[in-house]
Amino acid sequence: MSKRNWAIVVGAILVVTFGWLLYGGLNKNVVFFLTPKELLAKGTAGYDVPVQLGGQVKPGTVQWNEKTMHLQFEVTDDSATVVVHETGAPPQMFQPGMGVVVGGKLGRDNVFQATNLMVKHSNEYHPPKPGEKPEEMYKTLIKGSTP
Amino acid sequence: MTGLLAHDALMVSLVLVLVGAIMGTLGIRGRRADWVQIAFGTVYGNFVLVTVATLAMIYALVTHDFSISYVAQVGSRETPLFYTVISLWGALEGSILFWAWVLGAYSTAVVFINRKRAGNLVPWASVTLLVVALFFAILLVGPANPFHAVFPVPGDGPGPNPLLQNHILMAVHPPLLYLGYVGMAVPFAFAMGAMLSGEVVSDDWIKITRPYLLVSWGFLSAAIIAGMWWSYEVLGWGGYWAWDPVENASFMPWLVATAFLHSAMVQERRGMLRLWNLNLMVGTFVLTILGTFLTRSGILSSVHSFTQGPIGYYFLVFIAVVLVVTLVMVAGNSDRLRSTGHLESAASRETVFLLNNLFLTAFMFTVLIGTLFPLVAEALRGLKVTVGEPFFNKMTLPLIVSLIFLMGVGPALPWGAASKADMKAKLLPPFAGAVVMAVIALVTGARNPYAVLTFAFVGYAAFANFREYWIGMSARHAAHDEGWATALVRLVQGNRRRYGGYVAHIGILFVALGIAASQSFRTEREATLKPGESLTVAGHTARLKEVWGRQEPQRAVIGATMEVVENGKVVATADPRMNFYPTQSTPVPTPQVISSIGGDLYFNLMAFDQNGAHATVKLIVQPLVPWIWFGGGIVVLGAIIGVFPKRRRRTAPAAVRVPVPAVVLPIPREGEA
């Protein structure tokens, strides 16, 4: 074989190997966005697989323990509900009824162990809607003094 | 008034660049030098017009002229003047205007500096730049017009996106990024010019192009580091890189441009890789346009995507046109671009550069596929997926550690062929550095193999790069009896590109060390504290002093004052905050970092009690993070050293210029191995 053909063969082997590695890497590390209904529909295949769970925080289900930093709430898409458990403080504006995306895994006890929690809001940041009163959160602290 | 004037300026600029591109093309084809001069003139004219429009926008922003759509979108009477001015690049339309302005500035510089050069390289490059300018002019009078008239005129606006007015780095990162991104259009234009003028068969055009590429590369390096820093200082998660698509968008052109900086040397010295280099230049430019598309079209959900609109299609069409045209042209030139040299030995600097290019390209493709996969999966199969960090880390870490190792091997090996004795003498001693750093990593507790390897190879490469300085300096010291400082200065002056490159290597090593250490030894805890209570993380104790709030004109600020306590004494305080902007329902976290040479204490306020009775604070302790920012500065310093040619070119009048020889033989220069 000529030098040129050798180069082509070596190049082709490199590209194929690289492509195969990429394909394998993608297959193992793609994380799906699922609603509670879609996650539960997977049955046992849905256990212990990292997913992004999206839905609304069900009103009346939020339990937050300041001492142990445990947060528990239910995420719902109206037809199905998943219990989510997280360690760490909730975002300051975490409110029942708001949209969230929770990253984590569904355990075999059917409790979703979250590793991160994002409050879903559109890219077009928007002024507070009627009913949302962020200033209620902090107005008692504003004294106009301190550093 | 301002809006009309600016809009007219942009309309005229659109016509002007169109006329310029046509006149230039016809002038080159018909050998009409005066028409080419007119094309050059339109480059200057376009710059003046876009400058008028940009100044008009700044004026409108500062005077709160809410009759202009962009001002109504991002302006607010309460926003401080500084953030009002920089909101020029805070949203889609303004940033496209700024893109066009930077492109105008670069084009003007290129044409002005090279206007007297003989041959058709510069005229064709100007035409290419005019065509790129035409695309942005179309955007600016069409889907990204920032000067729409708003009626009725609102009394006030919402102000810039809170995330973008929360930190001073927002004044630094975007302009640097644009200077880096847009600057890549210049090497692309020269590549097109070389192919269109036939000068591609000589390697002279590479030499003209290199400084421009290096300038853009320096800006892009600085921009990436500044972006990491911004993310670290603003987003509150204590990290600086998450393989986020917008980060990847800035990183991909950098990888390809870095590959080119190395492979260009192989072309100049050995006459190899001609076709490859052409592809790298075109690829860099396409990646910058792709990056602009990803970050500006709204296709990704992130702070960088401002709007959904037709602008994405304009970008896709432009990318397709650029890809088709360049691929056809590169393919058409491929026969002319055979290598004149060949690889003499596997043990040579060329081989290392080839590997470097292979790894950097593989790196780019990995990032590209990981970034685009979710978009493609959603478009084709309706699946909503993300490609997680594990994918990027697993795929790129082997490449990263290999590249760090090569950074030590390359400078040590000579061009051509190295003898066995040569290799022993050059490649073995740096292992001392590797052993020392590996031991440091293991003793301090690093167990991740990649972290240990990074430490070791950083040691290897640092040893090798410093050694090159040492060899050169001691030779001068012995031969010319120069003092060490003089020897250093003269050594660098004698071959700025080579020694500037080593400086950039050392900067990258600092960055690598900072990343490896901060990823390996990150410790964090969060706790709900009452005033007077404290938390301890990795031996650092911080006490909550008080929770406070204050009203500022544009926002309300809630803060928790934390005192760092050592041996019962307060040694530093930090005020992590939450800023509440009236335009957003959720607060913007505002972490506070206490930096020292050894590392950072990173405070973030997570939650607070309405009456100030307690606050939840996260404290992250990360070693060596400031080394990343410092290393970024060193990289830029390396680029600055390398930009200036060895001797100043004297520009001879075009008429007496000798024609460019078809093959430029590599002439060994003083100080090169």
Boltz contact constraints between the chains, C-beta under 6 A:
constraints:
  - contact:
      token1: [A, 18]
      token2: [B, 362]
      max_distance: 6.0
  - contact:
      token1: [A, 22]
      token2: [B, 369]
      max_distance: 6.0
  - contact:
      token1: [A, 25]
      token2: [B, 391]
      max_distance: 6.0
  - contact:
      token1: [A, 25]
      token2: [B, 394]
      max_distance: 6.0
  - contact:
      token1: [A, 25]
      token2: [B, 395]
      max_distance: 6.0
  - contact:
      token1: [A, 29]
      token2: [B, 388]
      max_distance: 6.0
  - contact:
      token1: [A, 29]
      token2: [B, 390]
      max_distance: 6.0
  - contact:
      token1: [A, 29]
      token2: [B, 391]
      max_distance: 6.0
  - contact:
      token1: [A, 30]
      token2: [B, 385]
      max_distance: 6.0
  - contact:
      token1: [A, 30]
      token2: [B, 387]
      max_distance: 6.0
  - contact:
      token1: [A, 31]
      token2: [B, 386]
      max_distance: 6.0
  - contact:
      token1: [A, 31]
      token2: [B, 388]
      max_distance: 6.0
  - contact:
      token1: [A, 32]
      token2: [B, 385]
      max_distance: 6.0
  - contact:
      token1: [A, 33]
      token2: [B, 384]
      max_distance: 6.0
  - contact:
      token1: [A, 66]
      token2: [B, 528]
      max_distance: 6.0
  - contact:
      token1: [A, 89]
      token2: [B, 606]
      max_distance: 6.0
  - contact:
      token1: [A, 89]
      token2: [B, 607]
      max_distance: 6.0
  - contact:
      token1: [A, 89]
      token2: [B, 616]
      max_distance: 6.0
  - contact:
      token1: [A, 92]
      token2: [B, 587]
      max_distance: 6.0
  - contact:
      token1: [A, 92]
      token2: [B, 607]
      max_distance: 6.0
  - contact:
      token1: [A, 93]
      token2: [B, 586]
      max_distance: 6.0
  - contact:
      token1: [A, 123]
      token2: [B, 301]
      max_distance: 6.0
  - contact:
      token1: [A, 123]
      token2: [B, 305]
      max_distance: 6.0
  - contact:
      token1: [A, 125]
      token2: [B, 161]
      max_distance: 6.0
  - contact:
      token1: [A, 125]
      token2: [B, 584]
      max_distance: 6.0
  - contact:
      token1: [A, 127]
      token2: [B, 583]
      max_distance: 6.0
  - contact:
      token1: [A, 128]
      token2: [B, 585]
      max_distance: 6.0
  - contact:
      token1: [A, 132]
      token2: [B, 585]
      max_distance: 6.0
  - contact:
      token1: [A, 134]
      token2: [B, 580]
      max_distance: 6.0
  - contact:
      token1: [A, 134]
      token2: [B, 585]
      max_distance: 6.0
  - contact:
      token1: [A, 138]
      token2: [B, 549]
      max_distance: 6.0
  - contact:
      token1: [A, 138]
      token2: [B, 558]
      max_distance: 6.0
  - contact:
      token1: [A, 140]
      token2: [B, 610]
      max_distance: 6.0
  - contact:
      token1: [A, 140]
      token2: [B, 611]
      max_distance: 6.0
  - contact:
      token1: [A, 141]
      token2: [B, 549]
      max_distance: 6.0
  - contact:
      token1: [A, 141]
      token2: [B, 558]
      max_distance: 6.0
  - contact:
      token1: [A, 141]
      token2: [B, 612]
      max_distance: 6.0
  - contact:
      token1: [A, 142]
      token2: [B, 549]
      max_distance: 6.0
  - contact:
      token1: [A, 142]
      token2: [B, 551]
      max_distance: 6.0
  - contact:
      token1: [A, 144]
      token2: [B, 550]
      max_distance: 6.0
  - contact:
      token1: [A, 146]
      token2: [B, 548]
      max_distance: 6.0
